[in-house]
Amino acid sequence: MNDFSQHLFWDVDLEHFDFELHKVHLIHKVLEYGVPKDWNLLKQYYGLEVIKEVALNLRTLDAVSLSYLTTIFNIDQTEFRCYKHKQLYPIYGNS
């Protein structure tokens, strides 16, 4: 836990953080706010298949992270839940 960037956990009680129980939270934070070192640690701990499974089901994901994941996993962005959710609930006046 101490190897990840500390800015990722400003809202988390690290004494009670469980890697398995909170894996969706951790993966989401690293994808959106992590640095390359965090990405590498995430891959070592969970593996690409688990990261892919979680990422496909995230409700929100920024455009840069979505683009990166579509490239890494060679998946069309329409397969991601966050893309479908964004299409259903567009934010007008914000690109």
Secondary structure per residue as TSV (DSSP state, phi and psi in degrees):
chain	resnum	aa	ss	phi	psi
A	1	M	-	360.0	-37.5
A	2	N	T	-70.9	-14.4
A	3	D	T	-78.2	-24.2
A	4	F	S	-74.5	154.8
A	5	S	-	-60.5	132.6
A	6	Q	G	-70.0	-22.5
A	7	H	G	-66.4	-15.8
A	8	L	G	-72.6	-20.5
A	9	F	G	-117.2	31.9
A	10	W	T	-64.2	-24.5
A	11	D	T	-109.9	17.2
A	12	V	S	-123.0	138.3
A	13	D	-	-84.4	102.7
A	14	L	G	-65.3	-23.4
A	15	E	G	-68.7	-25.3
A	16	H	G	-112.5	12.6
A	17	F	-	-79.4	129.6
A	18	D	-	-118.0	123.5
A	19	F	T	-60.8	-34.7
A	20	E	T	-82.2	-44.3
A	21	L	T	-66.1	-35.3
A	22	H	T	-110.8	26.9
A	23	K	H	-64.3	-35.5
A	24	V	H	-63.9	-43.6
A	25	H	H	-61.7	-46.5
A	26	L	H	-64.8	-46.8
A	27	I	H	-61.6	-43.9
A	28	H	H	-61.2	-45.3
A	29	K	H	-61.6	-45.6
A	30	V	H	-65.9	-41.2
A	31	L	H	-62.2	-39.1
A	32	E	H	-91.9	-32.4
A	33	Y	H	-125.4	-2.3
A	34	G	-	-80.0	166.3
A	35	V	-	-105.4	168.7
A	36	P	H	-51.4	-36.3
A	37	K	H	-60.7	-40.2
A	38	D	H	-65.7	-40.8
A	39	W	H	-60.3	-44.4
A	40	N	H	-64.7	-40.8
A	41	L	H	-63.6	-40.7
A	42	L	H	-61.7	-44.5
A	43	K	H	-62.2	-40.3
A	44	Q	H	-65.1	-40.5
A	45	Y	H	-78.8	-48.6
A	46	Y	H	-99.9	-29.4
A	47	G	-	85.7	157.5
A	48	L	H	-66.0	-33.6
A	49	E	H	-65.6	-41.5
A	50	V	H	-68.0	-42.9
A	51	I	H	-60.7	-42.6
A	52	K	H	-62.0	-47.1
A	53	E	H	-59.6	-45.2
A	54	V	H	-66.9	-46.8
A	55	A	H	-61.2	-38.7
A	56	L	H	-62.7	-24.8
A	57	N	T	-106.2	4.2
A	58	L	-	-69.9	137.6
A	59	R	S	-74.2	-34.5
A	60	T	-	-129.8	147.2
A	61	L	-	-163.3	133.0
A	62	D	-	-68.6	161.2
A	63	A	H	-62.0	-37.1
A	64	V	H	-66.9	-45.8
A	65	S	H	-63.4	-41.4
A	66	L	H	-61.6	-44.4
A	67	S	H	-62.9	-42.4
A	68	Y	H	-61.0	-46.5
A	69	L	H	-66.7	-36.8
A	70	T	H	-63.5	-33.7
A	71	T	H	-74.4	-47.5
A	72	I	H	-61.0	-44.9
A	73	F	H	-95.0	-3.8
A	74	N	T	53.8	51.0
A	75	I	-	-124.7	141.6
A	76	D	-	-68.6	143.7
A	77	Q	G	-62.1	-22.1
A	78	T	G	-67.8	-14.0
A	79	E	G	-78.4	-16.9
A	80	F	S	-85.4	135.3
A	81	R	H	-58.9	-38.6
A	82	C	H	-62.6	-34.1
A	83	Y	H	-68.5	-45.3
A	84	K	H	-63.1	-41.2
A	85	H	H	-63.9	-40.5
A	86	K	H	-65.0	-35.8
A	87	Q	H	-69.8	-33.7
A	88	L	H	-75.0	-33.2
A	89	Y	S	-127.0	72.1
A	90	P	-	-69.3	148.4
A	91	I	-	-103.3	109.1
A	92	Y	T	-76.6	141.6
A	93	G	T	83.4	6.1
A	94	N	-	-138.0	118.8
A	95	S	-	-87.4	360.0
